[in-house]
Amino acid sequence: MTPFLVDSHCHLDRLDLTPFDGDLGKALQAAGEQGVGHMLCVCIDLEHLEDVLQPARQHHNVSASVGVHPNETDGREPTVDELIELAQDRQVVAIGETGLDYFRSEGDLEWQRQRFRNHIAAAKQIAKPLIIHMRDASEDTLRILKEERADEVGGVMHCFTENWTVAQQALDLNFMISFSGIVTFNSATELKEVARKVPLDRMLVETDSPYLAPVPFRGKSNQPAYVRQVAEHIAELRQTTLQEIAAATTHNYFALFGKGQD
């Protein structure tokens, strides 16, 4: 029996559609053939929000988010009120992706922290979960989540790459842990341990496509169909079945984000 999987984080507006004759519908069909029955198309800047919303409007099995990625510096800065207004769209189920990324940023990053706080404030006012991006900034990310009482809405630590200690702190803050193709990499030993330990009812899977394709597609353009490889690898790590991982992560996704509205 083909499992029902959810790709909890992808960028459908950025996929390489060359293998699909430029047709997003064909990419979604390919995902469906692998059991991927729902996808969350995640926003990273307001300038391309319509490109994020369009797949959700055209396909019943796609939802969307609204937010500005911590690395985005060229577009307009979102206010709390603007995020709230944009999140009223029928297809939007979450705020983000937001968070902190110190890997590519230098200098005074207070602007990044304030942007993060604005997203949390908006999420709390409209009671929608947060999609958190965290890279080389776990201490500050967790601190701000605590200070702003983000646990009131919760959400997901997307593309999690930290160790079990950080995972435990995120879980304590009412956030789920989402695993991307990185968990399939041989070098990801600490992350594999996290995947073994995270409670089954607090776990999600994702592709972050078109980025971070899992083994055996590493180095190629990622696509939602490949979330199956992520789930299969986690099943191996936990010595269980793909069906169990698929059922749990699908249930967790809809419990957190709902189904959106057609």
Order of alpha helices (4+ residues) and beta strands (2+ residues): beta-alpha-beta-alpha-beta-alpha-beta-alpha-beta-alpha-beta-alpha-beta-alpha-beta-alpha-alpha
